[in-house]
Amino acid sequence: MKKFFHAVSLISLLAAAGCCCGGVEPVSPADRAEVPILRSDWKERVAERGRRPRVQPEKWGLDDRLDRPEAVKFVWKGDPDREYTLEIARDPAFRNLFRSLKIRGTSAEAVNLEAGRTCFWRVRCGGEVSPVRSFTTRGDAPRYLRIPGGVPVNFRDAGGKKTADGGRTRQGMIFRGSDMNLSFKIKPEGIRFMRDELGIRTDLDLRYPEQTARFEASPLGADVRWIRRPVNAYRSFTPEQNDLFRDTIKVFADPANYPIYLHCAAGVDRTGEIVFLLDMLLGVEEERAFLDYEASSLAYYPRPRTISYFSRWLKTIGEMSPEGTPRPQQVVNYLMKIGVTGDEIAAIRRIMLEK
C-alpha cells in the first residue's frame, strides 16, 4: 500500500512539474505537406480588384483589405490543459530555430513564415519532445507580413521570388509598403516589430519633398538611416529623375544598408517601379514580377499591369535597347544608361540572390 501511494505521489509531482504530458504527437501540418502563406485565390482577387475604380482616402475601410498573410495552423495530440512549446526550425536538428511559441493547449498559429521554405516542427512539454515533422510553405505568392497595429499597409517582403534559372531572391532584406507617418500612422508596437523583428537599418523614402518636409527623421527612430529619393512614377525620364532613379538603385548595392524598408506614400507606383527594376536585374520570372506589381490591388489600390503610366514607362525603357532585347536585359541597359555601374549591379545580385 505504501508503495502504491508513493507511486501516485510521484506521478502527481511529475505532472505538476510539467514532465508528464501523456505523449505528444504532431497532427497538422501533415508531414511534408505544402501550406499556403496567402489565401489560395489571391491571383483571382488581384485580377478582380485591379478592375475597381480608385477610391478616395476618406472612403478606405480596414475591412476592405486583403493584404494579410495566412496563418499556418499547428495541431498536436496532448493534454489541452498543459503548456507546450512549439518550435519551428530550418533544419531537422533544430540548430537554426527561428520560432518558439509557448502555448497552453494543443494548437497554435504562426504567421510571417518565409515563402518557399522547408521547415521542421516539434512540440515540447517538460522533458518530453514530440517526433519531428516537416512542411513546405508555398513559394508562388507574395510574402505579405502581419505587422502589429496594421501599419504600414500593403506591407510585404520584396524577396522570395523565383528566378528564371530556378533560384530565389533573398527574403528578409527588402520590405516594401506604404508610408508610416502621413497617410498611415505606425503604432509603437509596429515600430518595435520593424526594428527588433525585421532589423530595419534603412528607411528608403521615395515621397515628394512636400510630403516629407515636416519630418526630421524616420519614424522608426533617429538611428535608422533615412534616405530620401523623390522619384516620380509619372515623369521618370527627365535628367533630374534619371539621377534620382540611379541614386535609388545604388542604395541596394551597399550591404551596410540592409535590411531596407522601401516605400512611397502608398507603396504602389513609385515603390512598384523600383521593385520591378530590381526584380528584372535579379532575373525574376517576368510573370512573377508583374504579379507582384499587381498585388497592391489587395490593399486599397487597384493596379493592373496595363495601367497607362506603367505601360508607357516600360515602353520607354524598352526603346532604349535594340528591338527584340529581353526585358531583363532592357532594364540592365536602362540602368547602365542612367549611371548604375556593372559593379553595382553585380553587388546587388550578390546580396539579393540566394546562394
C-alpha positions as CSV (number, residue, x, y, z in Angstrom):
1,M,0.0,0.0,0.0
2,K,2.8,2.4,0.9
3,K,4.5,1.7,-2.5
4,F,1.2,2.4,-4.2
5,F,0.8,5.8,-2.6
6,H,4.4,6.6,-3.2
7,A,3.9,5.9,-6.9
8,V,0.8,8.0,-7.1
9,S,2.5,10.9,-5.3
10,L,5.5,10.7,-7.7
11,I,3.2,10.8,-10.7
12,S,1.4,13.8,-9.3
13,L,4.6,15.6,-8.7
14,L,5.8,14.9,-12.2
15,A,2.6,16.1,-13.7
16,A,2.7,19.3,-11.6
17,A,6.2,19.9,-12.9
18,G,5.0,19.6,-16.5
19,C,7.1,16.4,-17.1
20,C,4.3,14.0,-17.8
21,C,2.4,15.1,-20.9
22,G,0.8,11.8,-21.9
23,G,2.5,11.5,-25.2
24,V,2.8,14.4,-27.7
25,E,2.1,13.6,-31.3
26,P,2.1,16.2,-34.2
27,V,-1.0,16.1,-36.3
28,S,-1.1,19.1,-38.6
29,P,0.5,20.2,-40.9
30,A,0.9,16.7,-42.0
31,D,4.5,15.5,-42.6
32,R,5.9,17.0,-45.9
33,A,2.7,19.0,-46.5
34,E,2.7,22.1,-48.6
35,V,1.0,25.0,-46.8
36,P,-0.1,28.5,-48.2
37,I,1.1,31.8,-46.8
38,L,-1.6,33.8,-48.7
39,R,-5.2,33.0,-49.5
40,S,-5.4,30.4,-52.3
41,D,-7.5,32.6,-54.6
42,W,-5.1,35.6,-54.4
43,K,-4.5,35.8,-58.1
44,E,-8.2,35.8,-58.9
45,R,-8.7,38.5,-56.3
46,V,-5.9,40.6,-57.6
47,A,-7.4,40.5,-61.1
48,E,-10.9,41.3,-59.8
49,R,-9.8,44.2,-57.5
50,G,-7.5,45.5,-60.2
51,R,-10.6,46.4,-62.2
52,R,-12.1,48.6,-59.3
53,P,-12.3,52.3,-59.7
54,R,-9.9,54.2,-57.4
55,V,-11.5,55.3,-54.2
56,Q,-10.8,58.4,-52.2
57,P,-8.8,58.0,-48.9
58,E,-11.7,59.0,-46.7
59,K,-13.6,56.0,-48.1
60,W,-11.0,53.5,-47.3
61,G,-12.1,50.8,-44.9
62,L,-9.8,48.5,-43.0
63,D,-12.3,45.6,-43.6
64,D,-11.6,46.1,-47.4
65,R,-8.0,44.9,-47.0
66,L,-6.8,41.5,-48.3
67,D,-3.1,42.3,-47.8
68,R,-2.7,40.0,-44.9
69,P,-0.9,36.6,-44.7
70,E,-2.5,33.3,-44.0
71,A,-1.5,31.8,-40.7
72,V,-0.1,28.3,-40.6
73,K,-2.1,26.3,-38.0
74,F,-0.3,23.6,-35.9
75,V,-2.2,20.9,-34.1
76,W,-0.9,18.1,-31.9
77,K,-2.2,15.3,-29.7
78,G,-1.8,16.0,-26.0
79,D,-3.4,17.4,-22.9
80,P,-5.4,20.6,-23.7
81,D,-4.8,21.8,-20.1
82,R,-1.0,21.8,-20.3
83,E,1.6,24.2,-21.5
84,Y,3.6,23.3,-24.6
85,T,6.4,24.9,-26.6
86,L,6.0,24.8,-30.4
87,E,9.4,25.0,-32.1
88,I,9.9,25.7,-35.8
89,A,13.3,25.4,-37.4
90,R,15.0,25.4,-40.8
91,D,16.9,22.2,-40.1
92,P,15.8,18.8,-38.6
93,A,18.4,19.1,-35.8
94,F,16.8,22.4,-34.7
95,R,20.2,24.2,-34.7
96,N,18.6,27.0,-36.6
97,L,15.5,27.7,-34.6
98,F,13.5,30.7,-35.8
99,R,10.2,30.4,-34.0
100,S,9.5,29.3,-30.4
101,L,5.9,29.7,-29.1
102,K,4.7,28.9,-25.6
103,I,1.1,27.7,-25.8
104,R,-1.5,26.3,-23.3
105,G,-3.4,23.8,-25.3
106,T,-2.9,21.6,-28.4
107,S,-2.9,24.1,-31.2
108,A,-1.2,27.3,-32.3
109,E,-0.8,29.6,-35.3
110,A,2.3,31.1,-36.8
111,V,2.5,33.9,-39.3
112,N,5.2,35.7,-41.3
113,L,6.9,32.5,-42.3
114,E,9.2,32.8,-45.4
115,A,7.9,31.7,-48.8
116,G,9.1,28.5,-50.5
117,R,10.8,27.2,-47.4
118,T,11.0,23.7,-46.0
119,C,10.5,23.9,-42.2
120,F,10.7,21.4,-39.4
121,W,8.5,21.5,-36.3
122,R,8.1,19.7,-33.0
123,V,6.4,20.2,-29.6
124,R,8.0,20.2,-26.2
125,C,6.3,19.5,-22.9
126,G,8.6,19.4,-19.9
127,G,11.2,16.9,-20.7
128,E,9.2,15.2,-23.4
129,V,9.8,16.1,-27.1
130,S,7.5,15.1,-29.9
131,P,8.6,13.5,-33.2
132,V,9.7,16.0,-35.8
133,R,7.6,16.8,-38.8
134,S,8.3,18.9,-41.9
135,F,6.2,21.1,-44.2
136,T,7.0,23.5,-47.1
137,T,5.5,26.9,-47.5
138,R,4.2,27.7,-51.0
139,G,6.5,30.0,-52.9
140,D,4.2,31.3,-55.6
141,A,2.6,34.2,-53.7
142,P,3.9,37.5,-52.3
143,R,5.2,37.2,-48.7
144,Y,2.8,39.6,-47.0
145,L,3.6,40.2,-43.3
146,R,1.3,40.8,-40.4
147,I,2.5,43.8,-38.6
148,P,1.2,44.8,-35.1
149,G,-1.1,47.8,-35.4
150,G,-1.7,47.2,-39.1
151,V,0.6,49.9,-40.5
152,P,2.3,50.1,-42.9
153,V,-0.3,48.8,-45.3
154,N,0.4,46.9,-48.5
155,F,3.4,45.6,-46.5
156,R,5.3,42.7,-47.9
157,D,8.8,41.2,-48.5
158,A,10.2,42.2,-51.9
159,G,12.2,39.0,-51.9
160,G,11.2,35.3,-52.1
161,K,10.6,35.3,-55.8
162,K,11.8,32.5,-58.1
163,T,14.3,33.4,-60.8
164,A,14.3,32.2,-64.3
165,D,17.3,30.0,-63.6
166,G,15.5,28.2,-60.7
167,G,16.9,30.3,-57.9
168,R,15.2,32.6,-55.5
169,T,15.7,36.2,-54.3
170,R,16.6,36.6,-50.6
171,Q,14.0,37.3,-48.1
172,G,14.2,39.5,-45.0
173,M,16.4,42.0,-46.9
174,I,14.0,44.5,-48.6
175,F,10.5,45.2,-47.4
176,R,8.0,47.4,-49.2
177,G,4.8,49.2,-48.3
178,S,3.1,52.5,-47.5
179,D,4.4,55.5,-45.6
180,M,4.3,55.4,-41.8
181,N,3.7,59.0,-40.7
182,L,1.4,60.8,-43.2
183,S,-1.4,58.9,-44.8
184,F,-0.9,56.0,-42.4
185,K,0.4,56.3,-38.8
186,I,2.5,53.5,-37.5
187,K,1.9,52.3,-33.9
188,P,4.6,51.9,-31.3
189,E,4.2,48.1,-31.5
190,G,4.7,48.4,-35.3
191,I,7.9,50.3,-34.7
192,R,9.2,47.7,-32.3
193,F,8.4,45.0,-34.8
194,M,10.2,46.7,-37.7
195,R,13.2,47.5,-35.6
196,D,13.5,44.4,-33.4
197,E,12.0,41.6,-35.5
198,L,12.9,42.8,-39.0
199,G,16.0,44.7,-38.0
200,I,15.4,47.6,-40.4
201,R,18.5,49.7,-40.9
202,T,17.5,52.0,-43.7
203,D,14.2,53.8,-44.4
204,L,14.4,54.5,-48.2
205,D,11.7,57.1,-48.7
206,L,10.5,57.8,-52.3
207,R,7.9,60.5,-51.4
208,Y,8.0,64.0,-52.8
209,P,9.7,66.9,-50.8
210,E,6.3,68.4,-49.9
211,Q,5.3,65.0,-48.3
212,T,8.5,64.8,-46.1
213,A,9.2,68.5,-45.4
214,R,7.7,68.4,-41.9
215,F,9.8,65.5,-40.7
216,E,13.3,65.4,-39.4
217,A,14.0,61.6,-39.1
218,S,12.5,58.2,-39.9
219,P,9.5,57.3,-37.7
220,L,11.5,54.2,-36.9
221,G,14.0,56.2,-35.0
222,A,16.9,58.6,-35.5
223,D,19.4,55.7,-35.6
224,V,17.6,54.3,-38.7
225,R,19.2,55.8,-41.8
226,W,16.6,57.9,-43.6
227,I,17.3,58.3,-47.3
228,R,15.0,60.5,-49.4
229,R,14.8,59.9,-53.1
230,P,11.7,61.7,-54.6
231,V,11.4,59.7,-57.8
232,N,8.4,60.4,-60.0
233,A,6.5,57.4,-61.4
234,Y,4.7,59.5,-64.0
235,R,7.6,61.7,-65.3
236,S,10.5,59.3,-64.9
237,F,13.0,60.2,-67.6
238,T,13.9,63.8,-67.1
239,P,17.7,64.4,-66.4
240,E,16.8,65.0,-62.7
241,Q,14.7,61.9,-62.5
242,N,17.3,59.8,-64.2
243,D,19.7,60.9,-61.4
244,L,17.1,60.0,-58.7
245,F,16.4,56.6,-60.1
246,R,20.1,56.0,-60.4
247,D,20.8,57.0,-56.9
248,T,17.9,55.0,-55.6
249,I,19.2,51.8,-57.2
250,K,22.7,52.4,-55.9
251,V,21.3,52.2,-52.3
252,F,20.8,48.5,-52.9
253,A,24.4,47.9,-53.8
254,D,25.7,48.7,-50.3
255,P,25.3,45.7,-47.9
256,A,25.5,48.1,-44.9
257,N,22.1,49.4,-45.8
258,Y,20.2,46.2,-45.3
259,P,17.6,45.3,-44.2
260,I,15.8,48.2,-46.1
261,Y,12.3,49.4,-45.9
262,L,11.3,50.8,-49.3
263,H,8.2,53.0,-49.6
264,C,6.5,56.0,-51.1
265,A,3.0,57.1,-49.9
266,A,1.0,54.0,-50.7
267,G,3.8,51.6,-51.8
268,V,2.2,51.2,-55.2
269,D,3.5,53.4,-58.0
270,R,7.0,54.7,-57.2
271,T,7.7,51.7,-55.0
272,G,6.3,49.4,-57.6
273,E,8.6,50.7,-60.3
274,I,11.7,50.4,-58.2
275,V,10.9,46.8,-57.1
276,F,10.1,45.9,-60.8
277,L,13.6,47.2,-61.8
278,L,15.2,45.2,-59.0
279,D,13.3,42.0,-60.0
280,M,14.4,42.3,-63.6
281,L,18.1,42.8,-62.8
282,L,17.9,39.9,-60.4
283,G,16.4,37.6,-63.1
284,V,13.0,37.1,-61.5
285,E,10.5,35.4,-63.8
286,E,8.7,38.1,-65.7
287,E,5.2,37.0,-64.9
288,R,6.0,36.8,-61.2
289,A,7.3,40.3,-61.3
290,F,4.2,41.6,-62.9
291,L,2.0,39.7,-60.4
292,D,4.0,41.3,-57.5
293,Y,3.3,44.8,-59.1
294,E,-0.4,44.0,-59.3
295,A,-0.6,42.6,-55.8
296,S,-1.0,46.1,-54.4
297,S,-4.6,45.7,-55.5
298,L,-5.1,43.5,-52.4
299,A,-4.7,46.7,-50.3
300,Y,-6.5,49.9,-51.3
301,Y,-5.0,50.5,-54.7
302,P,-6.2,48.9,-58.0
303,R,-3.1,48.5,-60.1
304,P,-3.3,46.3,-63.2
305,R,-0.1,45.9,-65.2
306,T,-1.9,47.6,-68.1
307,I,-2.4,50.9,-66.2
308,S,-1.4,53.6,-68.7
309,Y,1.5,55.2,-66.9
310,F,3.2,51.9,-66.1
311,S,2.8,50.7,-69.7
312,R,4.4,53.9,-71.0
313,W,7.2,53.6,-68.6
314,L,8.0,50.0,-69.7
315,K,7.7,51.0,-73.3
316,T,10.2,53.9,-72.9
317,I,12.7,51.6,-71.2
318,G,12.3,49.0,-74.0
319,E,13.0,51.7,-76.6
320,M,16.5,52.2,-75.1
321,S,17.6,48.7,-76.3
322,P,17.6,47.1,-79.7
323,E,14.4,45.5,-80.8
324,G,13.9,42.0,-79.5
325,T,16.0,42.5,-76.4
326,P,14.5,40.5,-73.5
327,R,13.0,42.7,-70.8
328,P,15.6,41.8,-68.0
329,Q,18.4,43.0,-70.3
330,Q,16.3,46.1,-71.3
331,V,16.3,47.0,-67.6
332,V,20.0,46.4,-67.2
333,N,20.7,48.6,-70.3
334,Y,18.5,51.4,-69.0
335,L,20.1,51.3,-65.5
336,M,23.6,51.5,-67.0
337,K,22.5,54.3,-69.3
338,I,21.4,56.4,-66.3
339,G,24.7,55.7,-64.4
340,V,24.3,52.5,-62.4
341,T,27.6,50.6,-62.9
342,G,28.2,47.0,-63.7
343,D,29.9,46.6,-60.4
344,E,26.9,47.9,-58.6
345,I,24.6,45.6,-60.5
346,A,26.9,42.7,-59.6
347,A,26.8,43.7,-55.9
348,I,23.0,43.8,-55.8
349,R,23.0,40.3,-57.3
350,R,25.5,39.0,-54.7
351,I,23.4,40.5,-51.9
352,M,19.9,39.6,-53.1
353,L,20.3,36.2,-54.7
354,E,20.3,33.1,-52.6
355,K,23.4,31.0,-53.0
